[in-house]
Amino acid sequence: MTMWLVLAVFLSNSIACVLAAFCLARMTDQRRSRRRRTLLVILGSWALVGGGYYNMLFVAVTNLQAAGIEVRYTLVLIILTVIVLSALAAGALLLVSRRPSIAWVLAGGAAVGLLVGVASLRAVNSVRSGQLAPIDFGNSVPTVASFSVVVAISVALAISAFHRALLVVAILVLGAAMTATQYVLAGQTLVARPSGAAASATDGVLPTTAILVAVLAFLVRMMALVVVSLTDTTGSVRQRA
């Protein structure tokens, strides 16, 4: 694990958190149309779940390649997992957008945190390699639970932030927590078999394809952030006019 890879993962997670925070801070604004708020909910959910999944995938790829372990990934499972978990997270945030009390915000944030944690575990589970020991997710439960608490607090800060400094703190804390959680999960779950019991992986896509998918997802999040921020600014200017 090299520092530049960790920084790259942190940057990607932070961009996901910026997009999510942008959406969270606006999805409870009743002055916006229901359609607009629903779009913000969907984007915010996808940013967190997709960021958690694809960046976990990137961490797994780079860690295993550095260890010289041959792996493959199931691409169809990757796409379906992100769609399903993003939809569940959107359902939780939709309830929060309609009932923005502190209890609903914390409950919704914790639910989203658990879903992001599950997304990370599903990313690890998409690894196919005869050189890895069977994955034991039991040790990962406390890590995911702790992460969900951080997400709940960060969601509450993003929604109720009355100062930009609080929003920046929420983004940085959540980005750092996502990065730390991904590397901890990789260390807990991706364990090599003894050399005599190892076998080659034969099914699934190559690690380079998984890396390209993660990079493409990062670029899409960047484009989504630019588009949604520009359209939101344009709409605000029109309302003032």
Steps between C-alpha positions, in 0.01 A plus 500: 500500500658829388405845620398628157249217463351583840480867404336409168236294684446783750457748213248275327308445825507874570353581158222251572445669836494848343230389255306329779530800734388736224187288452436442871519871581229575241268199498304622804438847352123509451535795260638260241261289297436140602660384176814701573525370856450142381782545250725632776414197716585259219829675421602518866423132554687392190798718592543335841417141404682512166797675655517241776474210257730610219768640729494180706543313172799720415654438844455124463651500150808703591562313827477158337710599200769632735494162678534315169162325533318412177133603511191549286181700559134442411396809302125427489493463878675837532233685301201328662635553852544875451150536350324305776685654795470852354124450469478390865708798613280731292195362681659582837601852395160562343342447842756739649424765237131489593554478877821695570487467879819408683372150580417424135826656382712286733299185426516560125870582517573181694301297247693655213825434686411133539414479130832660403674250727309214338598639159866486603463142621324404176791653308738274695269204437519559123865395509564160339834338581625155590784668689271653764367330811118489540379845601384530861283808542452452875798718591368778276171557684644739765681695227183544293296588811752767605502641148119525497518719813746733325271519195197578718684791665637624167154487339359698792776761463448526124123545528504743791823683416444873553863581421724381218768399749268233642431369152874480427556315828224252415651436156856454626399279792280280282762476224768402751265251669410337167867468404603356837205259499585372152861426587404340833242279325756401238743399772235306693348306210762454226728234646728287281487120512812301584711469184437128464122544498489782246329470162460734207187710441331423169162677489416871508657817363865599539617739776582766240134498393393544862739795534358658182146457638603674824667786309199537270269516803721774646478704178121458490475628858713802406274575202188455712637742761572764236162460329288499815685799649466702179130418457429577864679836474312583179169415663577719801591795278174464306298490822665819625441669166 
